Amino acid sequence: MGDSSFSDPDLAKAAANEKYKAGDYKAAVELYSKAIELAPENATYLANRSAAYTMLRNHALAVRDCRASLALDPAQLKVRLRLAKALVFLAELSAAVDALKESPEPVDSAVVKLRSE
């Protein structure tokens, strides 16, 4: 099923999640992109596409999506950590530190919380 057949962003996201779980990150990006096209203010869709970009090692696009997602919902700890990681891969170390400092929750407690999930 091509991504153009979706008119419900949640269905596109669900299909993207399946592709992501199967390791087909390129298809996941395409489907998350369709969900974002249908619902551009949804932080989760941007966050999920950033994860797929990370798996494809496209760190510049992962950074773009992380920043867009955080602009909509700054409290996303996983996205903030993903942003910092992608910035490190891009050798933007001070930007990575800044991204962590901007966290509404202290990063050390955020990491502990994420490890327990």
C-alpha positions in Angstrom: 0.0 0.0 0.0 1.6 3.3 -1.0 1.7 6.2 1.3 -0.6 8.3 -1.0 -3.5 6.0 -0.1 -3.8 7.2 3.5 -6.2 10.0 4.4 -6.0 9.3 8.2 -2.7 10.3 9.8 -3.1 7.7 12.6 -3.4 5.0 10.0 -0.3 6.3 8.2 1.5 6.4 11.6 0.4 2.8 12.4 1.7 1.6 9.0 4.9 3.5 9.6 5.4 1.9 13.0 5.1 -1.6 11.5 7.7 -0.7 8.8 10.0 0.7 11.6 9.6 -2.5 13.7 10.4 -4.6 10.6 13.6 -2.5 10.0 12.3 -0.9 6.8 13.3 2.6 7.9 13.1 4.2 4.5 9.4 3.1 4.1 8.8 4.2 7.7 10.1 7.7 6.9 7.8 7.9 3.9 4.8 6.9 5.9 5.6 9.2 8.8 6.0 12.0 6.2 2.4 11.3 5.0 1.1 11.4 8.6 3.0 14.7 9.1 1.5 16.1 5.9 -2.0 15.3 7.2 -1.3 16.5 10.7 1.7 18.9 10.8 1.1 19.9 14.4 1.5 16.4 15.8 4.8 16.2 17.7 4.7 12.4 17.9 4.8 12.0 14.2 7.8 14.2 13.9 9.5 12.4 16.8 8.9 9.0 15.2 10.2 10.2 11.9 13.3 11.5 13.6 13.8 8.0 15.1 13.6 6.5 11.6 16.1 9.1 10.3 18.4 8.2 13.1 18.3 4.5 12.1 19.1 5.6 8.6 22.1 7.6 10.0 20.6 10.8 8.5 21.5 12.8 11.5 20.8 16.2 9.9 17.2 15.3 9.2 16.9 13.7 12.6 18.0 17.0 14.2 15.5 18.9 12.0 12.6 16.7 13.1 13.6 16.6 16.8 13.7 20.4 16.9 10.3 20.7 15.2 8.8 18.1 17.6 10.3 19.8 20.6 9.0 23.1 19.4 5.5 21.6 19.6 6.1 19.6 22.9 9.3 20.5 24.8 8.7 17.9 27.5 9.6 14.9 25.3 12.7 13.5 27.0 13.4 10.7 24.5 13.3 13.3 21.7 15.6 15.7 23.5 18.1 12.8 24.1 17.8 11.8 20.4 18.5 15.4 19.4 21.6 15.5 21.5 22.9 12.2 20.2 22.3 13.3 16.5 24.1 16.6 17.2 27.1 14.6 18.6 27.2 12.6 15.4 27.3 15.9 13.5 30.2 17.0 15.7 28.0 19.8 17.1 29.0 19.2 20.7 28.1 22.6 22.2 24.7 22.4 20.6 24.2 18.9 22.0 25.0 20.2 25.5 22.7 23.1 25.0 19.9 20.8 23.9 20.3 18.8 27.2 20.4 22.0 29.3 17.1 23.2 27.8 15.3 20.1 29.1 12.4 21.0 31.4 13.5 18.0 33.6 17.0 17.4 34.8 18.7 15.2 32.3 20.1 12.8 34.9 16.7 11.9 36.2 15.4 11.8 32.6 17.9 9.2 31.7 17.1 7.1 34.8 13.4 7.3 33.9 14.0 6.3 30.3 16.2 3.3 31.4 13.3 2.0 33.6 10.8 2.1 30.7 
